[in-house]
Amino acid sequence: MTALVSATKDLWEAKFERWFAPFDAVFKHKVRRVWAPLYVRGLIAPGDRKSMEPLAARVAPGESQQLHHFVAVSKWETEPIENVLLAKSDALVVGDRAFLLIDDTALPKKGEHSVGVAHQYCGALGKQSNCQSLVSLTLSRDDISVPVALRLYVPKTWATDPVRRKKSGIPEHVAFQPKWKIALAEIERIR
């Protein structure tokens, strides 16, 4: 039984490395090339909690600070990574029966300090509440659905408040846009 578990794990690792290779190639900094696959492994591997400490304990025991730094502080260009994702998604969900699904996704929040949290309609709760809202695009066909874009909606109250923007690190180029404009921009980008 132990040999079967080991062989299955080795096969999974080999498949993961093959699958992740195109993403790995676009990370220019070698430290990011170490932490990116570990983080993704942690996200897709079994385990209920995907917050930093439990995730790090599974994939990089004793290195939660390094992994946290990679996720929270490290900066890189997202476009090359998104282009790899789009190419993989297109290859997986190609065909006349493929659809692009556009939705807003709400994340209920208790406080008001997470970027973009405002009192707005929260689909997850079915009512007005404090939440973050994201515009999502998913490529889908039959039983296959692949998320290809997820953009944070920044409410006008956040976009026009210089103190909040600075404190939360909202980049200068990010301005208020209604959700439908975010969706159209993402459709154009992925085309």
Backbone hydrogen bonds, N-H to C=O, Kabsch-Sander energy under -0.5 kcal/mol:
donor,donor_aa,acceptor,acceptor_aa,energy
5,V,1,M,-2.2
6,S,2,T,-2.4
7,A,3,A,-2.5
8,T,4,L,-2.5
9,K,5,V,-2.4
10,D,6,S,-2.5
11,L,7,A,-2.4
12,W,8,T,-2.6
13,E,9,K,-2.7
14,A,10,D,-2.3
15,K,11,L,-2.5
16,F,12,W,-2.9
17,E,13,E,-2.7
18,R,14,A,-2.0
19,W,15,K,-2.6
20,F,16,F,-3.1
21,A,17,E,-1.4
23,F,20,F,-0.8
24,D,20,F,-2.7
25,A,21,A,-2.1
26,V,22,P,-0.6
26,V,23,F,-1.2
27,F,23,F,-0.6
27,F,24,D,-1.1
28,K,26,V,-0.8
33,R,29,H,-1.5
34,V,30,K,-0.8
34,V,31,V,-0.7
35,W,31,V,-2.0
36,A,32,R,-2.7
38,L,34,V,-0.8
39,Y,35,W,-2.7
40,V,36,A,-2.4
41,R,37,P,-2.5
42,G,38,L,-2.2
43,L,39,Y,-1.8
44,I,40,V,-2.2
45,A,41,R,-2.2
55,L,51,S,-2.2
56,A,52,M,-2.9
57,A,53,E,-2.4
58,R,54,P,-1.2
58,R,55,L,-0.5
59,V,55,L,-1.8
60,A,56,A,-3.1
63,E,60,A,-2.3
67,L,63,E,-2.3
68,H,64,S,-2.6
69,H,65,Q,-2.4
70,F,66,Q,-2.1
71,V,67,L,-2.2
72,A,68,H,-3.3
73,V,69,H,-2.2
74,S,69,H,-2.3
82,E,78,T,-2.9
83,N,79,E,-2.4
84,V,80,P,-1.6
85,L,81,I,-2.2
86,L,82,E,-2.6
87,A,83,N,-2.2
88,K,84,V,-2.5
89,S,85,L,-2.7
90,D,86,L,-2.8
91,A,87,A,-2.0
92,L,88,K,-1.7
93,V,89,S,-2.9
98,A,95,G,-1.4
99,F,140,S,-3.3
101,L,99,F,-0.6
101,L,138,T,-3.4
103,D,136,S,-2.3
105,T,134,L,-3.3
107,L,132,Q,-2.8
109,K,130,N,-2.3
117,V,114,S,-2.1
118,A,131,C,-1.9
120,Q,118,A,-1.0
120,Q,129,S,-2.4
122,C,127,K,-2.5
123,G,121,Y,-0.6
125,L,122,C,-1.2
126,G,122,C,-2.0
127,K,122,C,-1.3
129,S,120,Q,-2.6
131,C,118,A,-2.0
132,Q,107,L,-2.2
133,S,153,Y,-0.5
134,L,105,T,-2.7
135,V,151,R,-3.1
136,S,103,D,-3.4
136,S,134,L,-0.6
137,L,149,A,-2.4
138,T,101,L,-2.5
139,L,146,V,-2.7
140,S,99,F,-3.1
141,R,144,I,-2.6
144,I,141,R,-3.0
145,S,143,D,-0.5
146,V,139,L,-3.1
148,V,137,L,-2.8
149,A,137,L,-1.6
151,R,135,V,-2.6
153,Y,133,S,-3.0
154,V,152,L,-0.6
158,W,155,P,-1.2
159,A,155,P,-2.7
160,T,156,K,-2.1
161,D,158,W,-1.3
165,R,161,D,-2.6
166,K,162,P,-2.2
167,K,163,V,-2.6
168,S,164,R,-2.4
169,G,165,R,-1.1
170,I,165,R,-2.1
174,V,171,P,-1.5
175,A,173,H,-0.7
181,K,178,P,-0.7
182,I,178,P,-1.8
183,A,179,K,-2.6
184,L,180,W,-2.1
185,A,181,K,-2.5
186,E,182,I,-2.2
187,I,183,A,-2.4
188,E,184,L,-2.4
189,R,185,A,-2.2
190,I,186,E,-2.6
191,R,187,I,-1.6
